[in-house]
């Protein structure tokens, strides 16, 4: 279902909205945020210099450290009395990045989520169980209000207590699961241990997944295991939370809500804007937020933009599935390695399960990578030859993709750590 007319506008109409809102946003930050005014003055850019969308590239980038440098409220464009809610990142690598919302921002957020859940197929007959953690994390609250706006019944279970999650899914007739993809796999696994067939014993028909990257192989495992349509949505707290983009039922890219966000793709090394269709780092400018508008925010996510009209009828530009991040990219013996590349190989190996752990360390001056992977069937442990053959197959397939060797450790089922939120699959002991 198409939620709003803005999703099907002609390109020229979308760009007219974008330019008008961009001009207003640039004026707003220049007048109300001293930090932005100083950045723009430093490169001799004034709001009046922005006369076309092409002029966007004249503006300075914003990065996460800018939010930390202005912690907690230094980038806000409204006084605290107009802020009705704040969210924040975990702050595990320093000060958290704090984001604020006015009443209008909250309403906009709910509208955007209503759009993306409708793209995926949610309607007023659905029961949506939110297994994201509630709190300063934006995921749960973002989906919560938008699903209510779309008319769904919301079950705010939060994350954790997986057996109870499954009991409620069964008793309440949950039809939509909202979680990270890795937690969905864990729920599926626990349900089977409880004697519940995820396909025939539950009513779930649709997954709304986000909070972490995943591969097509992981999507396929979820869809087969639950018998559902597994869709992704995209966002980050700095931009608004979830609601920036989402997949429709065609699963051919995530539609970006362009009347609220202007996307660019840049070369992550030079900052140069790349032509349409080229792969690079996604940069987003927010053009409708009141409390915390951000200009050219560097997401560090690697993707490309697709401007063809989608089969669903929407004309919004689509972003391809995130291939990795410029900051979770591992450099191992001079080779750039994304964990998503490793995941794709592992999840296409039928003898092993979906849970894995990547450990990077040094042997003297050399980088070493080993990967712990759970076996799907413990009977393989009875044959050294079978284990050896499987290890060699995985090692060969990884080297074909990555160009480097990795040590493969096959471990028993249910021995690796499970995650209720965002999965932490990489341990880099070189740092």
ABEGO torsion letter per residue (X at the ends): XBABAAAABBAAAAAAAAAAAAAAAAAAAAAABAAAAAAAAAAGBBAAABABAAAAAABBBBBAAAAAAAOAAAABABBAAABABBBBBAGAAEBBBBBBBBAAAAAAAAAAAAAAAAAAGBBAABBBBBABBBEABAAAAAAAAAAAAAGBBBBBAEBEGAAAAAAAAAAAGBABBBBBAAAAAAAAAAAAAAGBBAAAABABABBBBBGBBBBAAAAAAAAAAAGBBBBBBBEBAAAGEBGABBBBAAGAEBBBBAAABBBBBBBAAAGBBBBBGBBBBBBBBBAABAABBBBGBBAGBBBBBBABBBAAGBABBBBBBBAEBAAABBBBGGBBBBAAAAAAAAAABAABBABBBBBBBBBEABBBBBBBBBBABAAAAABAAAAAAAAAAAAAAAAAAAGBBBBBBBBBBGABBBBABBBBABBBAAX
